[in-house]
Amino acid sequence: MRARIIRIGNSQGVRIPKALLEESGLSGDVDMAVRDGALVISPAGRPRLGWDDAFRRMAVHADDALLDAETPLPTAFDEESWEWK
């Protein structure tokens, strides 16, 4: 399918036909990148996607220890105001 690059204010853009949007499943936020001279539009990644599984695997392999050699001493705020839930 061919499209034309059009002026949109001080920028330029491409109108994406409804059929292509439906087929690709794209909506809302997207990521754009240039790969091998082509503009690639993909669904925006979700921050921290997959972290739960990664943390579970780390725990299984006992690789989930804190990296800080020393744990800082609690402050007055920690002792008096903070509440763990």
TIKETI-370006 format. One record per residue: x negated, y negated, z of N, C-alpha, C in turn; residue number from 1. Coordinates in steps of 0.1 Angstrom, whole numbers. Atoms other than C-alpha are relative to their C-alpha. Layout:
N
<<X, Y, Z>, <X, Y, Z>, <X, Y, Z>, NUM>
...
***
This chain:
85
<<-9, 12, 0>, <0, 0, 0>, <-9, -12, 0>, 1>
<<8, 12, 1>, <-14, -34, -9>, <7, -11, 7>, 2>
<<-5, 11, -7>, <-10, -65, 11>, <-9, -12, -3>, 3>
<<8, 12, 2>, <-22, -101, 9>, <-4, -7, 13>, 4>
<<4, 7, -12>, <-42, -120, 35>, <6, -14, -1>, 5>
<<-7, 13, 0>, <-21, -151, 44>, <-6, -9, 11>, 6>
<<4, 10, -10>, <-28, -183, 63>, <11, -1, 11>, 7>
<<-9, 1, -11>, <-13, -184, 98>, <-6, -11, 9>, 8>
<<6, 11, -7>, <-21, -218, 113>, <-15, -2, -4>, 9>
<<14, 1, 4>, <-59, -221, 115>, <-6, 14, -2>, 10>
<<5, -13, 1>, <-62, -183, 113>, <5, 6, -13>, 11>
<<-6, -7, 12>, <-54, -157, 86>, <5, 13, 6>, 12>
<<-5, -13, -5>, <-35, -125, 89>, <6, 8, -11>, 13>
<<-6, -9, 9>, <-18, -96, 72>, <14, 4, 5>, 14>
<<-13, -5, -5>, <19, -88, 74>, <0, 16, -2>, 15>
<<0, -15, 0>, <22, -51, 83>, <14, 5, -3>, 16>
<<-13, -4, 3>, <52, -35, 66>, <6, 9, 11>, 17>
<<-7, -8, -11>, <78, -19, 90>, <-3, 15, -2>, 18>
<<2, -14, 2>, <73, 15, 74>, <-14, 5, 5>, 19>
<<14, -4, -5>, <35, 15, 82>, <0, -1, 16>, 20>
<<0, 0, -15>, <42, 4, 118>, <7, 12, 6>, 21>
<<-8, -11, -5>, <68, 31, 123>, <-9, 13, -1>, 22>
<<8, -12, 2>, <45, 58, 108>, <-12, 0, 9>, 23>
<<11, 1, -9>, <15, 46, 129>, <3, 1, 14>, 24>
<<-4, 0, -14>, <34, 42, 161>, <-6, -12, 7>, 25>
<<6, 12, -6>, <17, 8, 167>, <11, -9, 5>, 26>
<<-9, 11, -5>, <34, -18, 188>, <-7, -7, 12>, 27>
<<6, 8, -11>, <25, -44, 214>, <-14, -3, -2>, 28>
<<14, 3, 1>, <-12, -49, 221>, <-7, 11, -8>, 29>
<<8, -9, 7>, <-37, -34, 197>, <-15, -4, 1>, 30>
<<14, 3, 1>, <-75, -32, 194>, <-3, 0, -14>, 31>
<<5, 1, 14>, <-92, -43, 162>, <-15, 2, 0>, 32>
<<15, -2, 1>, <-127, -33, 151>, <-3, 1, -15>, 33>
<<5, -2, 14>, <-147, -33, 119>, <-9, 13, 0>, 34>
<<8, -13, 1>, <-161, 2, 110>, <-2, 2, -15>, 35>
<<4, -3, 14>, <-180, 8, 78>, <7, -9, -10>, 36>
<<-5, 10, 9>, <-167, -24, 63>, <15, 0, -1>, 37>
<<-15, 0, 0>, <-130, -16, 71>, <5, -5, 13>, 38>
<<-7, 5, -13>, <-107, -33, 96>, <8, 11, 5>, 39>
<<-7, -12, -6>, <-94, -6, 119>, <9, -6, 12>, 40>
<<-10, 5, -11>, <-63, -14, 141>, <5, 13, 7>, 41>
<<-4, -12, -8>, <-56, 11, 169>, <8, -5, 12>, 42>
<<-7, 3, -12>, <-34, 12, 200>, <-10, -5, 10>, 43>
<<9, 5, -10>, <-49, -8, 228>, <-2, 10, 11>, 44>
<<3, -10, -10>, <-66, 14, 253>, <5, -4, 14>, 45>
<<-5, 3, -13>, <-52, 16, 288>, <-12, 0, 9>, 46>
<<11, 0, -10>, <-77, 6, 315>, <0, 11, 9>, 47>
<<1, -11, -9>, <-89, 34, 336>, <7, 13, -4>, 48>
<<-6, -12, 5>, <-72, 60, 315>, <-9, 12, 2>, 49>
<<8, -12, -2>, <-85, 94, 325>, <-9, 0, 13>, 50>
<<8, 0, -12>, <-101, 83, 358>, <4, 10, 10>, 51>
<<-5, -10, -10>, <-79, 106, 379>, <-7, 13, -3>, 52>
<<6, -13, 4>, <-92, 136, 360>, <-15, 0, 3>, 53>
<<15, 1, -2>, <-128, 124, 361>, <-3, 1, 15>, 54>
<<3, -1, -14>, <-126, 119, 399>, <2, 14, 6>, 55>
<<-2, -14, -4>, <-111, 154, 404>, <-12, 9, -3>, 56>
<<11, -9, 4>, <-139, 170, 384>, <-12, -4, 9>, 57>
<<12, 3, -8>, <-165, 150, 404>, <1, 6, 14>, 58>
<<-2, -6, -13>, <-149, 162, 437>, <-3, 15, 0>, 59>
<<2, -14, 2>, <-150, 198, 425>, <-15, 3, 0>, 60>
<<15, -2, 1>, <-188, 194, 418>, <-7, -7, 11>, 61>
<<6, 7, -11>, <-194, 175, 450>, <-9, -12, -5>, 62>
<<7, 11, 6>, <-205, 145, 428>, <7, -13, 3>, 63>
<<-9, 12, -3>, <-182, 120, 445>, <-5, -8, 13>, 64>
<<5, 7, -11>, <-205, 106, 472>, <-2, -14, -3>, 65>
<<3, 14, 2>, <-210, 69, 477>, <-14, -2, -4>, 66>
<<14, 2, 5>, <-240, 55, 459>, <-8, -9, 9>, 67>
<<7, 8, -10>, <-248, 31, 487>, <-7, 9, 10>, 68>
<<7, -9, -9>, <-275, 46, 509>, <5, -3, 15>, 69>
<<-5, 3, -13>, <-261, 28, 540>, <14, -5, -1>, 70>
<<-14, 5, -1>, <-225, 21, 549>, <-1, -13, 8>, 71>
<<1, 13, -8>, <-222, -16, 560>, <8, 1, 13>, 72>
<<-7, 0, -13>, <-211, -22, 596>, <13, -7, -2>, 73>
<<-12, 7, 2>, <-175, -31, 599>, <0, -14, 6>, 74>
<<-1, 14, -4>, <-167, -68, 603>, <12, -2, 9>, 75>
<<-12, 3, -8>, <-142, -85, 626>, <13, 2, -7>, 76>
<<-12, -2, 9>, <-118, -85, 597>, <4, 15, -1>, 77>
<<-2, -14, 1>, <-122, -48, 593>, <6, 6, 13>, 78>
<<-5, -6, -13>, <-116, -41, 630>, <13, -5, 4>, 79>
<<-12, 6, -5>, <-88, -65, 636>, <12, -2, -10>, 80>
<<-10, 4, 10>, <-69, -74, 604>, <4, 11, -10>, 81>
<<-2, -9, 11>, <-73, -45, 580>, <8, 12, 5>, 82>
<<-8, -12, -4>, <-47, -17, 581>, <0, 10, -12>, 83>
<<0, -10, 10>, <-52, 15, 561>, <14, 7, 0>, 84>
<<-13, -6, 2>, <-20, 30, 547>, <-1, 13, -8>, 85>
***
